Amino acid sequence: MSCRTSIIALAIWLLLMGITIISWWLGHGHDFAKFAPVSLTTAILALTFFKIRLVIIHFMEIGHAPAALRAPFELWCVTVCGMLIYAFARITGSV
C-alpha cells in the first residue's frame, strides 16, 4: 500500500467515524417533540447509506470497477434507502 493510498484510507476511515458519531448523536436521547421523527430517521438513514457507499466504493474497490458494475450498486443504495424512508414515513402516518 502506497503512502497516498494509506492517507486516503485513513481519511475515509476518519470520515466514517465522524458520520457514526453524528448518527449516534442524532438518534440518542433526543426529545422527538422538538423534531419530526421522520426527519431524524431520514437523516440517520441517509448517513447510513452514505457510509455503506463509502465502504463499498473505497474498501471493496468498486470505485475502480466499470460503470456496468458500479451503476447497479449506486441504484441499489438510492432505491433501498428511499424505500426504507418511505416505509417508515408510511408507518408513522407522515405520508
C-alpha positions as CSV (number, residue, x, y, z in Angstrom):
1,M,0.0,0.0,0.0
2,S,1.5,3.3,-1.0
3,C,1.7,6.3,1.3
4,R,-1.0,8.2,-0.8
5,T,-3.4,5.2,-0.6
6,S,-2.8,4.9,3.2
7,I,-3.6,8.6,3.7
8,I,-6.8,8.2,1.6
9,A,-7.8,5.1,3.6
10,L,-7.2,6.9,6.8
11,A,-9.2,10.0,5.7
12,I,-12.1,7.7,4.7
13,W,-12.0,5.9,8.0
14,L,-12.0,9.2,9.9
15,L,-15.0,10.3,7.9
16,L,-16.8,7.1,8.6
17,M,-16.1,7.6,12.4
18,G,-17.3,11.1,12.2
19,I,-20.5,10.1,10.5
20,T,-21.0,7.3,13.1
21,I,-20.7,9.9,15.9
22,I,-23.2,12.2,14.1
23,S,-25.7,9.4,13.6
24,W,-25.4,8.3,17.2
25,W,-25.9,11.9,18.4
26,L,-29.0,12.3,16.2
27,G,-30.5,9.1,17.4
28,H,-29.6,9.1,21.0
29,G,-31.6,10.9,23.7
30,H,-33.4,13.5,21.6
31,D,-36.8,14.6,22.5
32,F,-38.9,13.8,19.4
33,A,-41.3,16.7,20.3
34,K,-38.6,19.1,19.0
35,F,-38.0,17.3,15.7
36,A,-40.3,15.3,13.5
37,P,-39.3,11.6,13.9
38,V,-39.4,11.2,10.1
39,S,-36.8,13.9,9.7
40,L,-34.4,12.4,12.1
41,T,-34.9,8.9,10.7
42,T,-34.4,10.2,7.2
43,A,-31.1,11.9,8.2
44,I,-29.9,8.8,10.0
45,L,-30.7,6.5,7.1
46,A,-29.2,8.9,4.6
47,L,-26.0,9.0,6.6
48,T,-26.0,5.2,7.0
49,F,-26.3,4.6,3.2
50,F,-23.6,7.2,2.6
51,K,-21.4,5.1,4.9
52,I,-22.3,1.9,3.1
53,R,-21.4,3.6,-0.2
54,L,-18.1,4.8,1.2
55,V,-17.1,1.4,2.5
56,I,-18.1,-0.5,-0.7
57,I,-16.5,2.1,-3.1
58,H,-13.3,2.7,-1.2
59,F,-12.6,-0.5,0.7
60,M,-14.1,-3.1,-1.6
61,E,-12.7,-1.5,-4.8
62,I,-16.0,-0.9,-6.5
63,G,-14.7,2.7,-7.2
64,H,-12.4,1.2,-9.9
65,A,-14.9,-1.1,-11.4
66,P,-16.5,-0.5,-14.8
67,A,-19.7,1.6,-14.8
68,A,-21.7,-1.6,-15.7
69,L,-20.8,-3.0,-12.2
70,R,-20.9,0.3,-10.3
71,A,-24.2,1.6,-11.5
72,P,-26.4,-1.2,-10.1
73,F,-24.8,-0.7,-6.7
74,E,-25.4,3.1,-6.8
75,L,-29.0,2.4,-7.8
76,W,-29.4,-0.2,-5.0
77,C,-28.2,2.4,-2.5
78,V,-30.7,5.0,-3.6
79,T,-33.6,2.6,-4.0
80,V,-33.3,0.8,-0.7
81,C,-32.7,3.9,1.3
82,G,-35.7,5.6,-0.4
83,M,-37.9,2.5,0.3
84,L,-36.9,2.4,4.0
85,I,-37.6,6.1,4.4
86,Y,-40.9,5.8,2.7
87,A,-41.9,2.7,4.7
88,F,-41.0,4.5,8.0
89,A,-43.0,7.6,7.0
90,R,-45.9,5.4,6.0
91,I,-45.9,3.5,9.3
92,T,-45.7,6.7,11.3
93,G,-48.5,8.3,9.3
94,S,-46.4,11.1,7.9
95,V,-47.2,10.2,4.2
